[in-house]
Amino acid sequence: MKIKINEEAGITHVSIEGRLDTLSSHDFEKQILPLATPQANILLDCSAFEYISSSGLRQFLLLQKAVIASEGQLTIRDLKPEIREVFDMTGFSALFTFESSKTKPPHRSVER
């Protein structure tokens, strides 16, 4: 799994490439959870994301909880249909905000 992080206009863009499974979930946690700073605005670009295991789902849930606790916002963009189906089957879809770069304008930070 490869993770690229960059900050632009108050939004932390995180690109995830590859698989998020038991082997890579610890690295994901080490790199991503610290981004949940007060009022963080995080956009996860999942266009190159290929697979998620239950360990990976747990990492997404931990990140979402940390972002909510910090009064921030987490958006998942361009999740492939087969991975979105995993979120749907587990009930996780109700816990996250999803968007597609094909149908929505670029992500904007929320005014507080």
Contacts in CASP RR format, 6 or more apart in sequence:
PFRMAT RR
TARGET T0000
AUTHOR 0000-0000-0000
METHOD contacts of the structure
MODEL  1
MKIKINEEAGITHVSIEGRLDTLSSHDFEKQILPLATPQANILLDCSAFE
YISSSGLRQFLLLQKAVIASEGQLTIRDLKPEIREVFDMTGFSALFTFES
SKTKPPHRSVER
1 16 0 8 1.000
1 17 0 8 1.000
1 18 0 8 1.000
1 19 0 8 1.000
1 20 0 8 1.000
1 24 0 8 1.000
1 27 0 8 1.000
1 28 0 8 1.000
2 15 0 8 1.000
2 16 0 8 1.000
2 17 0 8 1.000
2 18 0 8 1.000
3 14 0 8 1.000
3 15 0 8 1.000
3 16 0 8 1.000
3 17 0 8 1.000
3 27 0 8 1.000
3 28 0 8 1.000
3 31 0 8 1.000
3 32 0 8 1.000
4 14 0 8 1.000
4 15 0 8 1.000
4 17 0 8 1.000
5 12 0 8 1.000
5 13 0 8 1.000
5 14 0 8 1.000
5 15 0 8 1.000
5 31 0 8 1.000
5 35 0 8 1.000
6 12 0 8 1.000
6 13 0 8 1.000
7 13 0 8 1.000
9 109 0 8 1.000
10 41 0 8 1.000
10 109 0 8 1.000
11 41 0 8 1.000
11 42 0 8 1.000
11 43 0 8 1.000
11 107 0 8 1.000
11 108 0 8 1.000
11 109 0 8 1.000
12 35 0 8 1.000
12 40 0 8 1.000
12 41 0 8 1.000
12 42 0 8 1.000
12 43 0 8 1.000
13 43 0 8 1.000
13 45 0 8 1.000
14 32 0 8 1.000
14 35 0 8 1.000
14 42 0 8 1.000
14 43 0 8 1.000
14 44 0 8 1.000
14 45 0 8 1.000
15 45 0 8 1.000
15 47 0 8 1.000
15 48 0 8 1.000
16 28 0 8 1.000
16 44 0 8 1.000
16 45 0 8 1.000
16 46 0 8 1.000
16 48 0 8 1.000
16 49 0 8 1.000
17 48 0 8 1.000
17 49 0 8 1.000
17 50 0 8 1.000
18 48 0 8 1.000
18 49 0 8 1.000
18 50 0 8 1.000
18 51 0 8 1.000
19 50 0 8 1.000
19 51 0 8 1.000
19 52 0 8 1.000
19 53 0 8 1.000
20 28 0 8 1.000
20 49 0 8 1.000
20 51 0 8 1.000
20 52 0 8 1.000
20 53 0 8 1.000
20 55 0 8 1.000
20 56 0 8 1.000
20 59 0 8 1.000
21 51 0 8 1.000
21 52 0 8 1.000
21 53 0 8 1.000
21 55 0 8 1.000
21 56 0 8 1.000
22 53 0 8 1.000
22 55 0 8 1.000
25 53 0 8 1.000
25 55 0 8 1.000
25 56 0 8 1.000
25 58 0 8 1.000
25 59 0 8 1.000
28 56 0 8 1.000
28 59 0 8 1.000
29 59 0 8 1.000
29 62 0 8 1.000
32 59 0 8 1.000
32 63 0 8 1.000
33 62 0 8 1.000
33 63 0 8 1.000
33 66 0 8 1.000
35 42 0 8 1.000
35 63 0 8 1.000
36 42 0 8 1.000
36 63 0 8 1.000
36 66 0 8 1.000
36 67 0 8 1.000
36 69 0 8 1.000
36 70 0 8 1.000
36 72 0 8 1.000
37 70 0 8 1.000
38 70 0 8 1.000
38 71 0 8 1.000
38 72 0 8 1.000
39 70 0 8 1.000
39 71 0 8 1.000
39 72 0 8 1.000
39 112 0 8 1.000
40 67 0 8 1.000
40 70 0 8 1.000
40 72 0 8 1.000
40 73 0 8 1.000
41 72 0 8 1.000
41 73 0 8 1.000
41 109 0 8 1.000
41 110 0 8 1.000
42 63 0 8 1.000
42 67 0 8 1.000
42 72 0 8 1.000
42 73 0 8 1.000
42 74 0 8 1.000
42 75 0 8 1.000
43 75 0 8 1.000
43 77 0 8 1.000
43 107 0 8 1.000
44 74 0 8 1.000
44 75 0 8 1.000
44 76 0 8 1.000
44 77 0 8 1.000
45 77 0 8 1.000
45 78 0 8 1.000
46 76 0 8 1.000
46 77 0 8 1.000
46 78 0 8 1.000
46 79 0 8 1.000
46 80 0 8 1.000
46 83 0 8 1.000
47 77 0 8 1.000
47 78 0 8 1.000
47 80 0 8 1.000
47 101 0 8 1.000
49 79 0 8 1.000
49 80 0 8 1.000
49 83 0 8 1.000
50 80 0 8 1.000
50 83 0 8 1.000
51 83 0 8 1.000
52 60 0 8 1.000
52 83 0 8 1.000
52 86 0 8 1.000
57 86 0 8 1.000
57 87 0 8 1.000
57 90 0 8 1.000
57 92 0 8 1.000
60 76 0 8 1.000
60 92 0 8 1.000
60 96 0 8 1.000
61 92 0 8 1.000
61 95 0 8 1.000
63 74 0 8 1.000
64 74 0 8 1.000
64 95 0 8 1.000
64 96 0 8 1.000
67 73 0 8 1.000
67 74 0 8 1.000
71 112 0 8 1.000
72 110 0 8 1.000
73 97 0 8 1.000
73 109 0 8 1.000
73 110 0 8 1.000
74 96 0 8 1.000
74 97 0 8 1.000
75 97 0 8 1.000
75 98 0 8 1.000
75 99 0 8 1.000
75 107 0 8 1.000
76 96 0 8 1.000
76 97 0 8 1.000
76 98 0 8 1.000
76 99 0 8 1.000
77 98 0 8 1.000
77 99 0 8 1.000
77 100 0 8 1.000
77 101 0 8 1.000
77 107 0 8 1.000
78 100 0 8 1.000
78 101 0 8 1.000
78 102 0 8 1.000
79 87 0 8 1.000
79 98 0 8 1.000
84 93 0 8 1.000
84 98 0 8 1.000
86 92 0 8 1.000
87 93 0 8 1.000
87 96 0 8 1.000
99 107 0 8 1.000
END
